[in-house]
Amino acid sequence: MYRYGDTLAPVPAKQPRVQVTVDPELAEALTEVDPKPPSRSRLMRDLALRGARALSEERRRSDEAHQYLLRVADGEVDLDFDAARDLHQARGEHLR
């Protein structure tokens, strides 16, 4: 049995760590993805990376849409609002 300070010295992690509490909501989400992962830490890391990419893409698309609407408002883009309304209504009917 080793005691702190005897033979083993503490070894700090090379990278910063994050503590995450596995509450019921997170536990359910993890179970949906993989009920028995070989490494729960690896699963958490993979999900965090995928989530970060998804949020980044969502932000990029939102910024792009915002810029487009600003160009419409400034008159740089000619948008036919009547045609857009008709297309929107036709799409809604198609989905019903």
ChimeraX attribute file (.defattr): number of C-alpha atoms within 10 A of each C-alpha:
attribute: neighborCount
match mode: 1-to-1
recipient: residues
	/A:1	2
	/A:2	7
	/A:3	8
	/A:4	8
	/A:5	8
	/A:6	7
	/A:7	7
	/A:8	9
	/A:9	9
	/A:10	7
	/A:11	6
	/A:12	7
	/A:13	7
	/A:14	6
	/A:15	6
	/A:16	6
	/A:17	7
	/A:18	6
	/A:19	5
	/A:20	8
	/A:21	8
	/A:22	11
	/A:23	8
	/A:24	9
	/A:25	9
	/A:26	12
	/A:27	12
	/A:28	13
	/A:29	12
	/A:30	18
	/A:31	12
	/A:32	9
	/A:33	11
	/A:34	12
	/A:35	12
	/A:36	9
	/A:37	12
	/A:38	9
	/A:39	9
	/A:40	13
	/A:41	10
	/A:42	11
	/A:43	15
	/A:44	13
	/A:45	12
	/A:46	12
	/A:47	14
	/A:48	12
	/A:49	12
	/A:50	12
	/A:51	12
	/A:52	12
	/A:53	12
	/A:54	12
	/A:55	12
	/A:56	12
	/A:57	12
	/A:58	12
	/A:59	12
	/A:60	12
	/A:61	12
	/A:62	12
	/A:63	12
	/A:64	12
	/A:65	12
	/A:66	12
	/A:67	12
	/A:68	14
	/A:69	15
	/A:70	13
	/A:71	13
	/A:72	13
	/A:73	12
	/A:74	10
	/A:75	10
	/A:76	11
	/A:77	12
	/A:78	10
	/A:79	12
	/A:80	8
	/A:81	9
	/A:82	9
	/A:83	10
	/A:84	11
	/A:85	11
	/A:86	11
	/A:87	12
	/A:88	12
	/A:89	11
	/A:90	11
	/A:91	11
	/A:92	10
	/A:93	9
	/A:94	8
	/A:95	6
	/A:96	5
